[in-house]
Amino acid sequence: MRATKLFVLMTVAVILNTGCYSTADDKSKFTLVPGRADSVERRYDKPVAEVMAAVRSALGAMGTITGEEVTKNVITARINTNYVWVKVTPDKQAPEAISAVRFQVRTKSSWIVGGRQPDLQTASAIAEQTTLALIAAANPQPIN
C-alpha cells in the first residue's frame, strides 16, 4: 500500500513538472523541465537587414544553418547537437535604426536527462559572434 501511494505521488509530480516551450518561429515543443530561461536578448544599433547578415555569418561560422523564414526574420541552425533559433525584429523605440535580437538554444532531446534543456552559454557565444560580425562589417580591412 505504501509503495502504491508513493508511485501515485511520483507520477503526479512528474506530470505536473512537464510543459512546453515556444521557439522563435512560434512553434510549441515539449519539455520535461518547464519554466527555465532559454534565450539571450540583445539590441543592436543597426537595421534588421544588417543584423540578419551578421547572424547568418555567425551561425555559418559556428554550425550549420538549417532554415530561414524571411517573413518572420527567423534563422534556424544546428551547432554540434544543439538546436538554435534566432529572431531579429525592429525595436519598438526606433524601428528603423535599432534591432532587437533573441538567441534561443536548446540541447538535443534526451528522455533520460529530461528533454531539450536550455543552453545559455551557446546562446551567449552566438550573440558575441554576431557582435563581432557587425564590427567586422562596419570596419572592413584593406587588402594588401
Summary of the structure (lengths in Angstrom):
residues: 144
radius of gyration: 19.1
end to end distance: 81.3
largest distance: 81.3
contacts: 409
relative contact order: 0.19
helix: 34%
strand: 31%
